[in-house]
Amino acid sequence: EVQLVESGGGLVQAGGSLRVSCAASGFSFDEYAMGWFRQAPGKEREGVSCISSIGGNTYYTNSVKGRFTISSDKAKNTVYLQMNSLKPEDTAVYYCTAGPFWGQGTQVTVSS
């Protein structure tokens, strides 16, 4: 059974940092690229960042470039999203994805 379990969300002031994690199980870590989406209240879900399964190539949506960093630890089957210089507009539920699979999401709230 494939499982993606996010953790690390929370409440932070603008300008602060958070790291969200996604622990994956039930599939080979090399099988899928892994990524992060987010959905703010009343808005469509948007892709934030992803990392390729081989080579570690990364992608970031423009609004987070220079502030967010995606990384993976294959030994731990875990993907991380380090979020720095957070803004209130980063407030959303953050979802981890791997191929067709989704985690349950973790709430990130940035106060102004």
C-alpha angles and dihedrals in degrees: 000000000000114000131181113186119187125201140163102066121134147121121310136165121250110278092030132113138240134177119211120197134202119202111200129200139163098049140057111274089223093056100078141026109244128218151164128243127180136201125198122198111283093005135102121259111265134195113247107176143335139190127209120243093232122036095013095247111174138209130194131186111242096251093063102036111127092016106060128053126193120203139163136214108203093188088061097033087232135134122201135200113200109200119195133174089023119200130202088250089064088069108121146107107280118214129196118218136191116180106306094346129099135192125227094257136242125235119240116188122184116193122207 
